[in-house]
Amino acid sequence: MYYDSKTEVFLDGKWIKAKDAKASLFDQTMHYGTGVFEGLRSYNNGNGFNIFKPKEHFERLKQSAEKIHLKVPYSIDELIHIAYELITRNNLTNAYIRPLVFAGPNMMLSPSNHIHIFMTAWKWAKYPGIEPLNVMVSSYIKPSPKSIPIDAKIIGNYAAFTLATAEAKHLGYDEAILLDHNGFISEGPGSNIFYEKDGKLYTPRLGNIFPGITRKTIMELAADLNVKVIEKDIKPEEIYEADHAFFCGTASEVTAIDSINGEPFKKDWEESIGFDLHIMYQQKVKFDEYQGLTIV
């Protein structure tokens, strides 16, 4: 799924075949999760391809790394150039891009002095799928910002998300919603959440959630529709009274939620504000403000 014999990846300043890319089993990231990553999407725009908001993604990658004492030895412009070259070298257009910053061999709990930069891409359909999701409120909670930075894509943070998804699938659901440490709605595994009620959109406020780039984009598009977005602490029982709801994220884009804990929403997806935003988002990601960087 992720590579074949021709796939090229970027590792520590060199372009190599994916099959030749290696890491040490003694890397600190392997043992303690002290690494960071990003997820970007490139889209065929009919005249080449366009990576959606690469500047924002790579700024966040560098900021995430600094929060766990890892230094990325490349500028934002250099990382953007690498990402575009990566797509071109692998003859991709619609693709998912995964930059990874990981620490070298170090069995101590102190920050590592050995930093590795890896970037790969592959053709990837929308995650988790195109059908509306039946989700459950998970028994696992989002890590507290008092224990680890939650506004960074730190590898170790995602253990809670994989557990929540596994629990949901084991119980017959498609995906999970996690609460925060105060018992409020937080997010889905790797996705922010919005719900619609009486013509307005509601989403968890910043502080205990991941400040997603797609989340911000959805809020900008909602403003274009003159739809009010309210950021607030959301009790689980509030979302059961919603007209509809959806996840959003780079990988998931805008994905409808059909029901929560078996309770369906009042509106059909095609009648919701979320559906309108889904259509607008598809146009936005193909022709955004960075289309000047498009390589034909």
SULCORBEL-V691616 format. One record per residue. RES is the residue in one letter. SS is DSSP state (helix for helix, strand for strand, loop for the rest). BURIAL is I if it has 9 or more other C-alpha atoms within 8 Angstrom, else O. Layout:
# SULCORBEL-V691616
RES | SS | BURIAL
RES | SS | BURIAL
This chain:
# SULCORBEL-V691616
M | loop | O
Y | loop | O
Y | loop | O
D | loop | O
S | loop | O
K | loop | O
T | loop | I
E | strand | I
V | strand | I
F | strand | I
L | strand | I
D | loop | O
G | loop | O
K | strand | O
W | strand | O
I | strand | I
K | strand | I
A | helix | I
K | helix | O
D | helix | O
A | loop | I
K | loop | O
A | loop | O
S | loop | O
L | loop | O
F | loop | I
D | strand | I
Q | helix | I
T | helix | I
M | helix | O
H | helix | O
Y | helix | O
G | loop | I
T | loop | I
G | strand | I
V | strand | I
F | strand | I
E | loop | I
G | loop | I
L | strand | I
R | strand | I
S | strand | I
Y | strand | I
N | strand | I
N | loop | I
G | loop | O
N | loop | O
G | loop | I
F | strand | I
N | strand | I
I | strand | I
F | loop | I
K | loop | I
P | helix | I
K | helix | I
E | helix | O
H | helix | I
F | helix | I
E | helix | I
R | helix | I
L | helix | I
K | helix | I
Q | helix | I
S | helix | I
A | helix | I
E | helix | I
K | helix | I
I | loop | I
H | loop | O
L | loop | I
K | loop | O
V | loop | I
P | loop | O
Y | loop | O
S | loop | O
I | helix | I
D | helix | O
E | helix | O
L | helix | I
I | helix | I
H | helix | O
I | helix | I
A | helix | I
Y | helix | I
E | helix | O
L | helix | I
I | helix | I
T | helix | I
R | helix | O
N | loop | I
N | loop | O
L | loop | I
T | loop | I
N | loop | I
A | strand | I
Y | strand | I
I | strand | I
R | strand | I
P | strand | I
L | strand | I
V | strand | I
F | strand | I
A | strand | I
G | loop | I
P | strand | I
N | loop | I
M | loop | O
M | loop | O
L | loop | O
S | loop | O
P | loop | O
S | loop | I
N | loop | O
H | loop | O
I | strand | I
H | strand | I
I | strand | I
F | strand | I
M | strand | I
T | strand | I
A | strand | I
W | strand | I
K | loop | I
W | loop | O
A | loop | O
K | loop | I
Y | loop | O
P | loop | O
G | loop | O
I | loop | O
E | loop | O
P | loop | O
L | strand | I
N | strand | I
V | strand | I
M | strand | I
V | strand | I
S | strand | I
S | strand | O
Y | strand | I
I | strand | I
K | loop | I
P | loop | I
S | loop | I
P | loop | I
K | loop | O
S | loop | O
I | loop | O
P | loop | I
I | loop | I
D | loop | O
A | loop | I
K | loop | I
I | strand | I
I | helix | I
G | helix | I
N | helix | I
Y | helix | I
A | helix | O
A | helix | I
F | helix | I
T | helix | I
L | helix | I
A | helix | I
T | helix | I
A | helix | O
E | helix | I
A | helix | I
K | helix | I
H | helix | O
L | loop | O
G | loop | O
Y | loop | I
D | loop | I
E | strand | I
A | strand | I
I | strand | I
L | strand | I
L | strand | I
D | loop | I
H | loop | I
N | loop | O
G | loop | O
F | strand | I
I | strand | I
S | strand | I
E | strand | I
G | strand | I
P | loop | I
G | loop | O
S | strand | I
N | strand | I
I | strand | I
F | strand | I
Y | strand | I
E | strand | I
K | strand | I
D | loop | O
G | loop | O
K | strand | I
L | strand | I
Y | strand | I
T | strand | I
P | strand | I
R | loop | I
L | loop | O
G | loop | O
N | loop | I
I | loop | I
F | loop | I
P | loop | O
G | loop | I
I | helix | I
T | helix | I
R | helix | I
K | helix | I
T | helix | O
I | helix | I
M | helix | I
E | helix | O
L | helix | I
A | helix | I
A | helix | I
D | helix | O
L | loop | O
N | loop | O
V | loop | I
K | loop | I
V | strand | I
I | strand | O
E | strand | I
K | strand | O
D | loop | O
I | loop | I
K | strand | I
P | helix | I
E | helix | O
E | helix | O
I | helix | I
Y | helix | I
E | loop | O
A | loop | I
D | loop | I
H | strand | I
A | strand | I
F | strand | I
F | strand | I
C | strand | I
G | strand | I
T | loop | I
A | loop | I
S | loop | I
E | strand | I
V | strand | I
T | strand | I
A | strand | I
I | strand | I
D | strand | I
S | strand | I
I | strand | I
N | loop | O
G | loop | O
E | strand | O
P | strand | O
F | loop | I
K | loop | O
K | loop | O
D | loop | O
W | helix | I
E | helix | O
E | helix | O
S | loop | I
I | helix | O
G | helix | I
F | helix | I
D | helix | I
L | helix | I
H | helix | I
I | helix | O
M | helix | I
Y | helix | I
Q | helix | O
Q | helix | O
K | helix | O
V | helix | I
K | helix | I
F | loop | I
D | loop | I
E | loop | O
Y | loop | I
Q | helix | I
G | helix | O
L | helix | O
T | loop | I
I | strand | O
V | loop | O
